[in-house]
Each structure stands twice: as structure tokens, then as C-alpha cells.
Amino acid sequence: ELVERDAMLLVEHSRMATLLGLVHRLPARRLVDRPRLQIAIAWAHCLTHHPEGVHRALACVEDSLAQGLGNPDASEELRAETQLVRGANEIYGDRIELVEALVQPCLDHAEEWRPWLAAVAANLLSYRFIHTAQFERARELQSWARKFHDRTVGPFSGVYGLCFAGMAAAGQGALDIAAAHFQEALEQARAGAGRHSHAARLAAALWGQIQYERNELPEAERLLEESRALGAEGGVVDFSLATYATLARLREVAGDLAGAHELLDEGLETAQRLRFERLTAALNTERVRLYLQEGAIQHAERMVEPGGDECPETAGIHALVCEYRALTQSRIEYARGNSADAVVRLRKLVAHAHANGRWLAETTLQFPLARALEGLGDHDAACAVLVAALEAGARQGLVRSFLDENLLPLLIRLRGTVQRDRSVNLLSNVAKRHLDRLIAAGTDDGKSTGPPRIPAGGARRLIEPLTERELQTVRMLANGCSNKEIARELGIAVNTVKWHLKSLYSKLCVSRRTQAVAEVKRLGLID
């Protein structure tokens, strides 16, 4: 009776493992005819990716309903909740076709039934809207659902709602709004369910992805390692994709290619175990990009999956899978010197994203397109695409998406063009500043461009201010401390110190420790 009473309380507080652990200790025969407990068990199994457990629990609920026991009104609500769990099970399997019909009864009775039902129904339908590029509908639905999220007894539905609102905003290109939603989701999860709760780790994946995009690498790594701990229980596909793909890129940026491959292996194992076609396609794309960075074209070619030649015109999960496969093929075509085919394929992908209002996808697909056009020798077209992407990316602060596509040489040349012919307003002032920031961030130990010349008598201002942790680090550099000594003093890992140094060098446009100390002293940031 106690477990049954508090079962949904545990689910709504993101404590599915606790509930399933308690249930495991109870005699199975005592659980069968308790539909309220069984529906909570179904939720716990669904939210931790155990579909067989979902089916078993729902079968018990339906047996009880078939017997016609209990209050008819309560039975109607329970029957609708059974359908709602099925809808959740669909999206956890990355299937969206049946969701709208399965959640509709709970939306129709939103004011009459438990707020959890309306809140979750809104989340499931939002997921469908997001993955059919109906971003505004998803955001409007989450605005409507906020009052139901606030009435639930735990934070879990509200955390998911904020994450989905953020995903919809990101799809439209409103990354600042998306970032605010993801950060709020993480804070809400930690406050309501605990720092290491399932909900907090899910929100950490999306907030970590944004931090990576902004080039806040140490913070991104910390957040994504938290989400990685969920493994195969990492929520809907988008959370796992954010975790594994972004962590692999972090390893790559740090020069740990073996570590990047290990993370992709881990993610692909999860994708295959859970039969996530979209996650498999996305991580294969990352694997191919990594192989090509290493010059291993034959290895990359073995990763190509069929289905990238013709993408559906309408947005959906299958269209996303085809997009990843087409992007993979375009990368290999470019690497093989067949830039013409790569350009044709990428132009189709950009046009498809534009037609469906997928701003973020349209912008990020322009990066490989610019590179392929450059490979084709069409410098003017490459410049035009890059300028459009830069204007769009500057408004929302895209950084890593540019740099991870190896666009630094094109960015440097574009800046040279802008500086040589000031009579042509090729870029807005915002885009010019962002271009400087990208080149500074992409300069690797001063090899690409070297530190910029500072005009005599003029003080160069930082493109991006130093964080407090970076200031602490550079003060210790000034005192002659080693990386190990800095790590010990600040209570962080040596690798984290290295990340802070890399960020410092990028912001200061220097390549050595002594240069960093000299520059912050010149800027008056330390004595």
C-alpha cells in the first residue's frame, strides 16, 4: 500500500530506479491487481528505456480495466493514461506517427484530470511538432502547458517541457532563448530532484551542447560527462545525440582522437541496442567526419549507409535520418575530390531545411557547402554562402559549428577581403566582430595566423572577457605554477586546467604561457 501510494510521487520526482527497486522486492502476485501501481511501474520502465516492462505493466492495467472494477470516471482517466504511456513509449523509441491520437484524450480533459497527464501529453505532442519542424506550435503548446507543469508534484514533466521548448526555439534559430530554457531546466531539476538525478542529467546534455557551441569547453565537458552517466537510459534520442556527439567533438578538439572514437563506439552501441536509427545515422556521420580528419578515407567509406540520395520533402524522423546519410556521403565526395557532387547534394539539403523552416539546420549545412564550393574552385559562391552563414551565426553566437567544419582558412581569407576593400559592405558590424572572434578561437597555438599585431599606442580590447576561473589560472601562471600545481590549488583536474589555458590563449590571441601573462598585464587585468 505504501509503495502504491507513493509510486507516482517517485516517478514525478525522477526516481524511477528507486520505484523499480522497491517493486522488485515485493511479491509479484501482490502487484498484478493494483492498476494504479502498475501504471506507475509502466511509467518508470518507459522513462528508463525498458519497453518490455512497459508492455507487461500495461497488460495488467488493461486486465483490471476489462474486469470493470472501480469508479467509471476513474477508469476513463486510467484508460487515457494507459494510452498516454503508449505515446511516451513511442517517442522513447523515436516514433512520432501515433502520438497525436494517443495523447488527445488527456489534452481534452486537461482541467478535469491530474495535471501530470496534461503536462506529459503536451510534452509528447511537442516532441512530434519539433521533429516535423512545427517549432512555433511546440513553443505555444509548452506555454499553454506551463500551468500544468507547475501543478505536478515533482519537477520531471516541467524539466522535459523546458527542454522541448528549448529544442523548438533552437530549431527556429533562437539559441539565446533555447539556452535560457535549458539552463532553467537544469536548475529546476537540481533543485527539485537532486544534482545527480535522472532529470538533471538529461537537462545537462542539452545545456552542455549549448556551452560547447559557445566554446565554453571545460563547462561543456563537465555537463556532458554528467549526462553520459545515464548510458542507455538517457531519455529521448536528442539527449543521447547531444551527449555522445558533442563529447566526441570535445575529445577531438583536445587532440584525443582515440577517446573520440571510444565515445562514438559507446553511443553506437546504445543506438543499436535501443534500435535508434536516427542516433545511428547521426553518430555514423560524426564517425565519418573523424575518419576524414585523420585521412582514413577507406574507413570512412565503410560507414556509408544507403538512403542518402533522396530525402522526403516533408519534415520528420525519416527525413532527418536521410539528411544525416546524405551529409555523410557529401563529406566523402568532397574528400575524394568530387566537390561537384558534394555541392549538388548539400544544396538540396540546405534548400530542404530552408523550405521546412529549420533555421539551425539550414545555417549549419551551409558550412560544408561553403567548403565544397571552395573545393570546386567557385570562390565567389563559397564567399557568398559563408557570408550568409556568418551573418546568421553571429546573431546567435555560433562558434564551434564554424570551427569544427575546418572553415578557419576561409574565415581568414574573408577577413582579408573585408579589410582590403572597406568600400564594400560585405559584412555587418556584428558579423565582423563575430568573424574576429571565430578566428581568435580557431587559432591553434598561433600556427594558423599568429598573434595579431597591436597598433602602436592603441590598446586592443578583448573580443570576449575572461571568466573568473581563467583569471585565477593566469594569476597562477604569473607566479610560475605548473598545470599540476594549478589543478591542486583550484581543486580541478589537470585536463580542466588545459581547457582553461586553451580558452585563455584563444581569447588573448597568444600561443604561449609567457605571452598570456604579458597580455593580461598589459590589459591591466592582473598586477
N, C-alpha and C positions, 0 to 999 in steps of 0.2 A: 504493500500500500504506500509506503514512504517513497519508494523508487518511482512508482506510478505518479504520485502527486507531484514530484519534483522533476520528472523526466524532461518535460518541455522547457522548464526553467534552465536545466543544464544545456539543452540544445541552443536556446536563445542567448546563452552566455558563452557560446563557442566551446563547450566542454563535452564534445561528442565522445571522446575517448573515455572520459570518466563514466558517462552513462553506459557505454557498451561494456566497460569493465565491471560495473555493478550488475548489469543484466547477466553477464557471463557467470556470475556467482549464484544466481537464482535458479531454482529447479525449472527446467524448460516447460514442464507440464502445467506450472502455475501461471505461465505467461500467455498461453495460447488464447484464452478467452478474455483478455484485457485489451480491448481495441485502442483505448487511449494510450496505454503504454506501448502497444505495437506501432502506433503511428509515430510516436517519438523515436522508437528504435529505427523505423524506416527513415526518418529524417537524419538520424545520426549516421546510418550506413550510407545514405545518399551523399551527405556532405563530406564524407571521407572516402569516396570512390569505392564503395563495396556494393555494386548493383545486385549481386545475388542476395545479400542480406536485405536489400530493399524489397525484392520480389517476395521473399519469404514473409517478411513482416506485413506487407500489404495483403498477401493472401489470407493471413489471419484476420486482418481488419475486415476484409470482404466477406469472410465466413461469418463473422459476427453480425455484419450488416444484413446478410442473407437470412439470418435467423429472425430478423425483425425485432430484436430486443431493444429496449430503451425508448427514450423520447423521440418521436418522429422528427422534430425540429433539429435535435442534436444529431440525429442520424443523417439528415440532409447536409449539415455542416461537415460531419465526419466524411461523408461520401465525397464532398467537394475537396476536402483536404487530401483525401486519397489521390484524387486526380491532380492536385497541386504537387504532391510528392512525385508523381509520374512526370509532371512537367519539369520539375527540378532534375530528375534523373536524366531527362532528355538533354537539358543544356549541359549537365555534367559529362555527358557523352558527346558534347559539341554538335547536337542535333537541334534544329530550331523549327522544323516544319509543323509539328503538332502543338507547339507551346501555346499559341494564342487560344485555341479551343480548350485546352486543359486548364488554363488559369481563369477563363472568363467568369465562371460561377463565383469565384472568390472576389473578383472585382465588382460583380453585380450586387453582392451582399456585403460590400466593404464596411458599411456603417453598422451592420447588424451582428457580424461575427467577430471573432477575435482579431485584433489588429495585426497579429503575426501573419494571418492569411492574406490580407490585402497588401501588406508590405512585401511579402515574398512574391505574390502574384505580380506586383509591379516590377520587382527585380527581374523576374523571369521574362516578362514581356519586354522590358528594357533591353535585355540581352539580345532578344530577337531583333529589336529595332536597330541596335548598334550594328549587328552583323548583316543587316540588309540596308545599311547606310541611311537609316532614318534617324539621324542623330538628334534632330530637334524634337521629334516625338519622344525619344528616350529621355531627354532632359526635361521636357514638360511633364512626362509621367512621373519622374522622380520628384519634381517639385510638388506634384499632387500627393505623392506617397509620403512626403516628409512627416506629415502629422501622424501617419500610421507607424512609421519607424519610431517616432518619439513616444508612442504609447506602448510599444512592446516592452517586455520585462527585461530584456537583455539587449546588448548592442549589435548582435550579429547581423540582423537584417539591415540595420542602418549603415553598418560598415560596408556591406555589399552595395547598398544603394548609393553611397557616396562614391564607391569605386566605379560603378556603372555610369553615374553622372559624369565622372571624370573621364572615363573612356569615350563617352559620347562627345564631350567638349574637345577632347584631343582629336577625335576624328574630324571635327569641324575646323581644327586649327587653333582653337582657343587653349593653348597649352598652359597659360598662366592660370586660367580657371581650372583646368584639369589638375594642375599641381596643387592648387588650394584644396580641391576635393580630396585628393589622395592624402595630403598631409592631415586634413581633418579626420579622414577615415582612420589613419594610423593612431592619431591622438585619442580618438574615441574608443578604438579597440583596446589600446593600452590601459586607458582609464577604466573602462567598463568590464574588460575580460582578463586583463593582465598583459604585461610586457611580452611574455613568451606564448601567448595564446594563439590558437589557430587563426583567429580573425586578425590579430596584429601581424602575424607573419604574412598573411595574404596581402594586407594593405602595404606592407613593407616592400613587396615585389614591385608594385606599380610606382610607389614613391621613389624607390631605388632606381627604377628605369628613368624617371624624370631627372633625378640627380646625375645619373650618368650622362644623359643628353646635355645637361648643363656643364658637363666636365668637372663636376664635384666628385672626383673618383673615390677618395677614401670613404666618404659618407655613402656613396652608392654601393661600394663593396660591402660595407658593414650591413646595410639594409638587405641586400640580396643574399648574403650568407644566412641571415635570419630566415628569409623565406625558403631558402634551399633546404632547411631542416625539415620541411614538410614532406619532401620527397614526392611519392606518388599520391599523396593526399593534399596536393597543392591547389585545390579549388578548380575553377573552370580553366580551359586551355590558356586563356590570356595571361593568367598568373604564372603558369609554368613557363610559358614562352618568354615573359619578361625576365624571369629568374635565370633560366639556362642560357638563353641567347645573350643577354646583357652581361652575365658573369663571364661567359666565354670571351666576350669582347674586352672585358676588363683584363683578363689574363693575357690576351693578345697585346693590348697596349703596354702591359708590363713586361712584354718580351717572353712570357711563359707560354709558348705555343703548345707544349705537351699538356700543360694544365688546361688550356682552352679545349683541346681535343678530348680530354677526360670529362670535362663538363658537358660537352656535346654528346659524348657516349652515354653519360648518365641521363641526360634529357631524352635522348632517343630510346633508351631502354624503358623509361617511363611512358613515352608516347606509344611504343609498340605494345607494352603491357596493357595499357588502357585503350588501345586501338584508336588513338587520336591522329587521324590523317592530317589535319592541319598542323599540328605540332611537329609531326614527322617531316612534312614538306618544308616548314619554316626552318627547322634545325638542319635539314639537309642543305638548304640554301646557305646557312651560316657555315656549314662544313665545307662546301664548295668554295666559298669566299676565302676561307682559311687556307685550304689547299692551294688556291691560286696565289695567295700571298707568299706561299712557300715555293711556288714554281712547280708544284706537283700536278700538272695538268691531267695526266692519265688517271691519277687517283680521283681528281675532281670529276672526270667524265664518268667514272663508275657510279657516282652518286646521282646521276641524272635519272629522274623518274618520267615516265610517259605522261602526257596530258597537259603540256605547257603550250601547245600550238594554238588551241582555240579556247579562249576564256568565255564563259557565259556573259551575255550583255548585262543581265541584271545582277545586282549585288547579292551575295550570300556566302555561306561557308564554302561551298564547292568552288565558287569564283575566287575566293581567297587562296584555296589550295592551288588552283590553276595559275594564279598570279605568282605564287612562290616558285612554282615549277618553271614558269616562263622566265622569271628573273634569273633562276639558276642557269637555264640554257643560254640566256643573253650574256651572262658572265663568261661562260666557256667560249662562246663565239668570239667575244672580244679578246679573250686570252689567246685564242688561236689565230688572231689577226683578221677575223671575219667581221670587222666592225659594221659593215653594211647590213648584214642580217641582224646583228645586235641592235642597231638603230631602229630598224623596222619593228622588231619585237618590242623594244622599250617604248617607242612612240605609241604603239597600241595600248600598252599598259597605262601610260600617262593619260591617254585620251579616255580610257575606260574609267580610271579613277576620277578624272575631271567630270565626266558625264554623270557619275553617281554621287558627286559632292563630297568625295573623300579627300579633303584638303591635305591632310598629313601624308597620306599615301602618294598623292599627286606630287607633292613637293619632294619627298624623299626618292621617288622614282626618277626625278629629273637629275639627280646626282650621277647615277650610272649612265644616263642618257648623254649628259654633257661629256663624260669621259669617252663614251663610244663615238660621239661626233668628232671629238678631238682626234681619236684614233683613225677616223675616216679622212682626216685632213680638212674637215669643214670647220675652220677656226671661228668664223663669224657665227655660225649656228651654235657651236659649243658655247661661245661667249654669251649669246642671247639667252640660251637655256640657263646658264649659270647665273646670269644677272637676275632673271625671273625668280630662280630658286633662292638667291641671296636676299632679294627684297622680301620674299615670303618668310624665309628662315630668320631674318633679322627681327621681324616683328614679334616672334615668339621665342627667340633665343636658342635656335637650333645650333649646336656646336659639333657634337660627336658624329651626327649623321653626315656632315660635310667631311670631317677628317677621316672617318672610317672608310670612306669611299676613295681615299687617296687623291683627293682633289687639291692638295696643297700646291703643287706646281701650277695648276690652272688659276688658283686664287692669287698666287704671287704675280703671275703674268697679268691678271685682270687689274690688280692694284697698280702695276707699272703703267698699264694703258690709261687708267684714270689719272695718274699723276702726270703723265706726259701731255695729255690733252685736256686741260682743265676747262676748255670752252665747251666740251661735250658733257652734258649732264647724264652720264651713263648710269650713275647710282645716286640714290637719295643720301642725305647725310647720315641717316640711321643705318643704311646698308653699308656706307663707307666705314663707319665706326665698327660695325659688326665684322666687316672684312678684315680690319686690323686685328680684331680680337681673335678671329679664326687663324690668321697667320701666326700670331703670337702663340696661341695654344698648340698649333701644329708644328711649330719649330722644335725639332728633336735634337736636344743638346747643341743647338746653334749650327747644325750641319747644313740645314736647308737654306737659311738666309743669313745666319749670324745675327748678333745683337744689332738692333737698329742704331743708326748714328743719331746722337743727341745734338741738336743745333747749339752752336756756341751761344752762351748767355741765356739759353732758354731751358726751362725745366720741363721734362717730359712727365706728363701725368699718367698714372696707372690706368690701363684700359678697364681693369676690374680690381676692386680693393682687395687687400689681403684679409683673410679671416684671422680671428684671434689665435687659432691654433697655428697658423702659418707664421704669425708674428712671434709666438713663443718659440717656434722651431728656428727661425732666423736669428733670434737673440742668442740661442744656444750655439748656433753656428758661429756667431761673432765671438763667443767665448772659447771656440776651438773644440767643441764637443763632437764626438763621433756619433754615427747613427745609433749605435747600441746605447750610448750614454743618453742621447736624446730620448730614445724609447723608454729607457728605465726611469728617467726623470718625469716624463709625461704619462707614464703608465699605459703605453700603447705598444703595438708590435713594430718590429723593425721595418716590415713591409709597409706599414702605415706611414712611418717616417719617410720612406722613399716616395710614397704617393704625395705627401706634403711637399717634398723637395721638388718633385716634377711639376706640381702645380705652381710652386713659387717661381721656378725657372720660366715657366710659360708666361706668368703674369708680369714678371720683371724683364722678360726678353733677354735672359742671360743663359749661360751654359755651364757655369761652374759655381762652387760654393763661395769662393772669394769674391766673384762678381756679384753674387746675390747680396752678400753682406755690404759690399761697397755701394750697391744701388739703393738699398733701403736706408743706408746712412745718408746718401746724397738727397734722397727724398724726405729726409727728416723723420722717418718712421721709428728709428731707434737712435740712441745716443752713440 
